[in-house]
Amino acid sequence: MDNICKFVSGRVSAEEINIVHFVYERNAQFEQKPILPSTYSLAFVTHGEGKLHTNGTEYDLTSGDIFVILAANSYYIENANCLEYIYITFVGSRAAALIDRIDSPRTKPVYHGYDSIRPLWENAFVAVTEENLDLICEGILLYTFSHLCLKKDEMHPDEKMNGILQVKRYVDGHFTDSTLNLSFLSQRFAFHPKYLSAAFKRMVRISFTEYLQERRLEYALKLIEGGAGNVREIAERCGYSDALYFSKVFKKKYALSPKQMIVRSFSNK
C-alpha cells in the first residue's frame, strides 16, 4: 500500500497546537541524508524494524515504539526491515511545552513498549477526515504524551539523579563558556528549568548560579596565581563578558579586587 499523507489546511494559528500533517509511512526507502525539520514530530511504529539517526547516535526502532523528532534537530530514518510508522507533525505555542513534559527527548528520543495504544493510532488514521483531522490529531498527541509523562513520573530517583550529575559534569567542563546558563542546560539535557534548578541545588547544596560563579572565581584566582595580570582577559577566560561585574563578585568573595590580588600575587613571588 502506498504512503498516505493527510494535511490540515486553513486552521493554522499562532497559538496552541497546530497540526501540519498526519502521515502513514509504509515501506519507504529513505535517503541516508540528515533532514533539518521546522516542526516537531511524534511517531508510532506499527510494523517492522528500523533505525533513527540523530545527534550522532543510532536508535533502534521496532513495532510498538514511539519516537520524537524535535524542531531544528537533524535526523534521518533507516528502514531495516519493512518499517512502517504513523506520525504527526505539529507546531504552536504548546508544542515545546508538551515536549518539556516528557523524559529526555533530546538524549532519548525513542520510547519502547507502547503497543497497547497501537489501536488508537491506526483507528484514528482510518477515521480521520478533512473536517476532523486537526481535532483527532490533537487528541492523539495529548493522549500519547500523557502516557509518556506517566513513564517519566515512574522513573527511579537514581535515574533522575544520574541526569543531574551529567549536568554538573558538563558545567565543570564548560564553566568558562560565557553563554552557559540554566536555560541552555535545560534544553541540552531535556529537563524543565524549574526542575533542573531545584534538583541541582539538592545535589550540590547551592544554587546553579552560585555554583557556576564559584567555579569561575576559583579559576580566576588560579589564573592570577599563575601570573595572569590583565583583569579584562582574566574575566573573559573565566566566562565573564563584563569585567566590572567580574571585579565586583571577585572582591565580594576574596575581599580584594582582581587588581589588588594581582599586585599581592606579584609581590609574593
C-alpha positions in Angstrom: 0.0 0.0 0.0 1.3 3.5 -0.9 2.1 6.0 1.7 -0.8 8.3 2.8 -0.3 11.9 3.9 -3.2 14.0 5.2 -2.7 17.7 5.5 -4.5 20.3 7.6 -5.4 23.4 5.7 -6.9 26.7 6.8 -6.7 26.1 10.5 -3.2 27.3 11.4 -3.0 29.9 14.2 -0.1 31.4 16.2 -1.2 29.7 19.4 -1.9 26.3 21.0 -1.1 23.1 19.0 -1.2 23.5 15.2 -1.2 20.2 13.3 0.7 20.3 10.0 0.1 16.8 8.6 -0.7 13.2 9.5 1.3 10.6 7.6 1.3 6.8 7.4 4.7 5.8 6.2 4.7 2.4 4.6 7.8 0.6 3.3 9.5 3.8 2.4 13.1 4.0 1.2 14.7 6.9 2.9 17.8 8.8 1.8 20.6 8.4 4.2 20.8 12.2 4.4 20.0 14.3 7.5 16.8 16.3 7.4 16.5 19.5 9.4 12.8 19.9 10.3 11.0 23.1 11.1 8.3 21.2 13.0 8.0 18.7 15.9 7.0 15.1 15.1 5.5 12.4 17.2 5.6 8.9 15.6 4.3 5.4 16.4 6.0 2.4 14.8 3.3 0.0 13.6 5.4 -2.7 11.9 8.9 -3.8 11.1 12.2 -2.5 12.2 14.4 0.4 11.5 16.8 2.9 13.0 16.6 6.6 13.9 19.8 8.5 13.4 20.0 11.8 15.3 22.5 13.8 17.4 25.3 11.5 16.2 23.6 8.5 17.8 21.7 5.5 16.3 18.5 4.3 18.0 16.7 1.0 17.2 13.0 1.2 16.1 10.6 -1.7 16.4 6.8 -2.3 16.5 5.2 -0.5 19.5 7.9 2.1 19.8 7.2 5.9 20.0 9.8 8.4 18.8 10.0 12.1 18.9 11.7 14.4 16.4 12.4 17.9 17.7 12.2 21.1 15.5 15.6 22.1 14.2 17.1 18.8 15.2 18.7 16.9 12.3 17.8 13.3 11.7 17.2 10.5 9.2 15.4 7.2 9.3 16.8 3.9 8.1 14.4 1.2 7.0 16.0 -2.1 8.2 13.1 -4.5 7.8 9.7 -3.4 6.3 9.5 -0.4 8.7 6.1 1.3 8.9 5.0 4.1 11.2 2.4 6.8 11.6 3.5 10.3 12.5 2.0 13.7 13.3 4.0 16.9 12.7 3.0 19.9 14.7 4.0 23.4 15.8 2.4 26.1 18.1 2.9 27.7 21.5 2.1 24.5 23.3 4.4 22.3 21.2 7.6 23.0 23.2 5.6 22.8 26.5 4.4 19.2 25.6 8.0 18.2 24.8 9.1 19.5 28.2 6.6 17.2 29.9 8.4 14.0 28.8 11.7 12.4 29.7 14.8 13.5 27.8 13.6 13.7 24.2 17.0 15.2 23.1 19.1 12.4 24.6 16.5 9.6 24.5 14.1 10.2 21.6 12.8 6.6 21.4 10.3 5.2 23.9 9.7 1.4 23.9 6.8 -0.8 24.9 3.7 1.2 23.9 1.9 -1.5 21.8 -1.2 -1.0 23.9 -2.0 2.3 22.2 -1.5 1.0 18.6 -5.3 0.8 18.0 -5.7 4.5 18.9 -3.2 5.5 16.2 -4.4 3.0 13.5 -8.1 3.6 14.0 -7.6 7.3 14.1 -5.9 7.2 10.7 -8.8 5.3 9.3 -11.5 7.6 10.8 -9.9 10.9 10.1 -11.5 13.3 7.6 -10.6 16.8 6.4 -13.1 18.2 8.8 -11.9 16.4 12.0 -8.2 15.9 11.2 -6.9 18.6 13.5 -9.1 17.6 16.4 -8.2 13.9 16.1 -4.5 14.6 15.8 -4.5 16.9 18.8 -6.3 14.2 20.8 -3.7 11.6 19.8 -0.9 13.9 20.8 -2.3 14.7 24.2 -3.2 11.0 24.9 0.2 9.8 23.8 2.1 12.5 25.7 0.1 11.6 28.8 1.4 8.0 28.6 4.9 9.3 28.1 4.6 11.5 31.2 3.5 8.6 33.3 6.6 6.7 32.4 8.7 9.8 33.3 7.0 10.0 36.7 7.8 6.3 37.2 11.5 6.9 36.7 13.6 5.7 39.6 15.1 8.6 41.6 18.6 7.3 41.0 18.0 7.7 37.2 16.9 11.3 37.7 19.9 12.0 39.9 22.3 10.5 37.3 20.9 13.0 34.8 21.6 15.9 37.2 25.1 14.5 37.7 25.6 14.7 34.0 24.6 18.3 34.1 27.1 19.0 36.9 29.9 17.3 34.9 29.0 19.4 31.9 29.2 22.6 33.9 32.5 21.5 35.4 33.9 21.1 31.8 32.3 24.2 30.3 32.0 26.9 33.1 34.3 29.2 31.1 31.7 29.5 28.3 30.0 32.9 28.8 26.8 31.6 27.2 26.4 28.8 29.7 23.1 29.3 31.7 20.2 27.3 33.1 18.1 27.7 30.0 20.8 26.3 27.8 21.3 23.3 30.1 17.6 22.7 30.4 17.4 22.4 26.6 20.5 20.3 26.2 19.6 17.8 28.9 15.8 17.9 28.4 14.9 19.0 31.9 12.3 21.6 32.8 14.2 24.7 34.0 12.4 24.7 37.4 13.0 21.0 38.0 16.7 21.4 37.0 17.2 24.3 39.3 15.7 22.6 42.3 17.4 19.2 41.6 20.8 20.8 41.1 20.5 22.7 44.4 19.5 19.5 46.2 22.5 17.6 44.9 25.2 20.4 45.1 23.8 22.2 48.2 24.0 25.6 46.5 22.1 27.1 43.5 23.2 26.6 39.9 24.1 30.3 39.7 26.2 30.2 42.9 28.0 27.0 41.8 28.8 28.5 38.3 30.2 31.6 40.0 32.2 29.6 42.4 33.9 27.6 39.6 34.6 30.8 37.6 36.1 32.7 40.6 38.2 29.8 41.7 39.6 29.6 38.2 40.2 33.3 38.1 42.3 33.0 41.3 44.3 30.2 39.8 45.0 32.4 36.7 46.2 35.2 38.8 48.4 33.0 40.9 49.8 31.6 37.7 50.9 35.0 36.5 47.9 36.4 34.6 47.8 40.2 35.0 45.1 41.7 32.8 41.8 41.9 34.5 39.7 42.0 31.3 41.5 39.0 29.9 41.0 37.1 33.1 37.3 37.9 33.2 36.9 36.7 29.6 38.8 33.5 30.2 36.6 32.7 33.2 33.3 33.2 31.3 32.6 36.8 32.3 31.7 39.2 29.4 31.6 42.2 31.9 34.9 42.9 33.5 33.3 45.3 36.0 30.8 42.7 37.2 33.7 40.2 37.4 35.7 42.6 39.6 32.6 43.1 41.9 31.9 39.4 42.5 35.6 38.6 42.8 36.1 41.3 45.6 33.0 40.1 47.4 34.4 36.6 47.6 38.1 37.3 48.2 37.9 40.7 49.9 40.3 42.1 47.4 39.7 43.3 43.9 41.4 41.4 41.0 43.9 44.2 40.6 44.8 44.1 44.3 45.1 40.3 44.1 47.4 40.6 41.1 49.6 43.0 43.0 49.7 40.8 46.0 50.4 37.7 44.0 53.2 39.5 42.1 54.8 40.8 45.3 54.8 37.3 46.8 56.9 35.9 44.0 
